[in-house]
């Protein structure tokens, strides 16, 4: 399912106009993005949680040339599945 599918699903289930559904989905996604940028944890009970992981810089190797390169530190978003969703998926 992608963002457009989610908007269509909201239109069909909630019986609201497409533009309203699009605004709602965009508001939720933008709020989640901003929360992660602000280094906040996002938890959707029964679904899962999103958080930021931190990685230190390190010296890596270019696999093609074998040359050493410096990899800078970074932050990456991660998703951890919730217990309820994990159990429902594993029942199938």
N, C-alpha and C positions, 0 to 999 in steps of 0.2 A: 504494500500500500504506500502510495506517495502522498504528497501534500494535496494535490488535486483530488485524489480519491477520497481523502479525509474530508475535504470540503463538500464533495458530492454526498458522502455518507451522512454528514450533518444536515444537509438540505433535505435528504430523504427521510431521515429518522425524526428530526425536530420540526419538519414541515415549515421551514423558514426560507426566505429568499436567498438566492445564491450570493448576492453582495454582502448580506448580513453574515452568512456562514463564512465567507472568505475573510471578512473583518475579524470574526471571532478566532478563527484558526491562526491568522497572522498575528493577532494580539497575544495569543498563548505562546506561539513559537518565539516571537520577539522578546517576550517576558522571560522565557527560559534561557534564551541567548544572553540577555542582559544579566541574569542571575549568575550564569557561569562566568561571564566576564568580570563580575563583581566577586568572584570566587566563593559564591554561595553554593550549597548543596541543594539539589532538587529531589524531592521524594514524592512519588505518586504511589500511594498505598495500593497494594495488590498488583502493581505493574513493575515498579523498580525505582532506582535512583540514579542520578547523574552527579558526577563530581569531577574535580580537576586533579590530575596526577602530575607531579613535578619530576623532571628528569634533569640530572646534572649533566654538564658538558663532558665530553670524553674525546679521546683520540681514537678515530676509526680508521678504516682502511678501504680505499677504493677497490672493489673486487676486480675491476677491469684492468687497472694499471698496477695495483699493489701499493700505490702511493698512500702515505699517511695523511689524514685530513682531520682537522678539528671540527667536531660536531658541537654546536652551541647548545646551551641548556634550553629546555622547552617545557611547556605546559600542554597537556592533552586532555580532552574530555573523555570520561569513561562512563559506561552504563553498567549497572549491576542489576540483574533481574531479581524481581521480588519473589518471595516464597510461594505465594498463591499462583502466580503466573507459571513459575517453574513446575509446580505440581500439576497444573492443568495441562501443560505441554507434554509432560512425561506420562500422562494417563493414556494418551493416544497410541 
